[in-house]
């Protein structure tokens, strides 16, 4: 049920994208304490400008039913920024992350909702 969307202007070459998605999936499951079988990850190329300048940047959105709080969000931010720096060369000052806690009745899956 957690889903993490990443839009980035960093070049995605070869198997970089799929490798990053796999690492993100494991990381999100671990930090949120959710089974990885429910985690979805997406990665999308986008033209971006941040602080009035072009260059590599990333917009990250993490949605989850529960599991998000101030402590978790800080830990996730640190890990995500580190991963994006290592994998895509994006500095943490060029990353915005949005955390969204979803009510179970507002999340559908497998012809049902979670609530």
HELIX and SHEET records of a PDB file:
HELIX    1   1 UNK A   16  UNK A   32  1                                  17    
HELIX    2   2 UNK A   36  UNK A   38  5                                   3    
HELIX    3   3 UNK A   70  UNK A   88  1                                  19    
HELIX    4   4 UNK A   92  UNK A   94  5                                   3    
HELIX    5   5 UNK A  104  UNK A  106  5                                   3    
SHEET    1   A 4 UNK A  40  UNK A  45  0                                        
SHEET    2   A 4 UNK A   3  UNK A   8  1                                        
SHEET    3   A 4 UNK A  58  UNK A  64 -1                                        
SHEET    4   A 4 UNK A  95  UNK A 101  1                                        
SHEET    1   B 2 UNK A 108  UNK A 109  0                                        
SHEET    2   B 2 UNK A 112  UNK A 113 -1                                        
END                                                                             
